[in-house]
Amino acid sequence: MAPVEFLVTGARGQLGRAVMSAIAGRGLAATGVGSAEMPLGERGAIEAAVGTHRPRCVLHLAAATNVDGCELDPLGAYRSNGLGTAWLAESCARHGAGLVYVSTDFVFDGKATTPYPVDAAVAPLSAYGASKRLGEEAVLGHGRADFWVVRTSWVFGPGGRNFPRAILDRARSGQPLRVVTDQVGRPTCTMDLADALLDLWQRRGKGGIYHAANTGACSWHGFAVAVLAAAGLGHVPVGEQAAAELKRPAPRPAYSVLDTSRLDLLRGRPLPDFRDAIRRYLDLDAAAAPPPSAGDGLGGKRY
């Protein structure tokens, strides 16, 4: 099999579809794999995928992302997000492939009051955050110039199960809305994140950690209000709710705003404002998107 530019894990997920589309848009070749072809818990399958396709770079998007599910099954989370990533990093190093690993704002404890720089101390509160941090350490431990960790936050995109889709479905069905006010972060659109990941590879930024998120910060409540306003549903009331009222298994950081200046400098520009991203998302998102699990600010799954 001829080598490809990219091997994309999690290619059929919300971010994976955006990345595959962005790669095609740049006229590049990619092979996408999912859990059927490359289970994260199987070392042999990971080695086979990298060895067979011989990519120049692996974009590692696949992960166990259900925060509360990871809290209830921490060993499964550590195996998929930590050990699976370690095996992938070893395989990439063995075959001379670059690696871009997408991580999360959940590696932080949320005690900061200003945006987290890339070198901020990590202190994950949950099994999900801890498992993703293990993956980060596995990638960074190789010390390679072509291995990158890209932390992101509050991801949403066309056709996926995500927070904006959950808000719109509830609003349009007449269900009352109460959304968390005491957690603050930066929403990130898959389309913009995909471009940033490809720019990082093509511009060959120095190996290490980068943060990627759309410009602007808000609470989950503010995110909901912005989504409804962009959809012409600004008249729908959005009640307020404290995160503690949800009584979820996994704790979340109260403040996880990422400082994206390192990536912004490399690209020569920041990602667009999240309100602009919401408008573009609404233009592209299919009306028949998959039924959502509630977004994180409503108590459910996140990227």
ZILINDA-V888357 format. One record per helix or strand of 2 or more residues. SS is the DSSP state (H for helix, E for strand). FROM is the first residue (numbers start at 0). LEN is the number of residues. If there is no record, write none. Layout:
BEGIN
ss-><SS;SS>
from-><FROM;FROM>
len-><LEN;LEN>
END
This chain:
BEGIN
ss-><E;H;E;H;E;H;H;E;H;H;E;E;H;E;E;E;H;E;E;H;E;H;H;H;H>
from-><5;13;29;42;56;66;73;97;104;126;146;154;162;177;183;187;189;207;217;219;238;242;260;273;295>
len-><4;12;4;11;4;6;22;7;3;14;6;2;10;3;2;2;14;4;2;11;3;4;7;11;3>
END
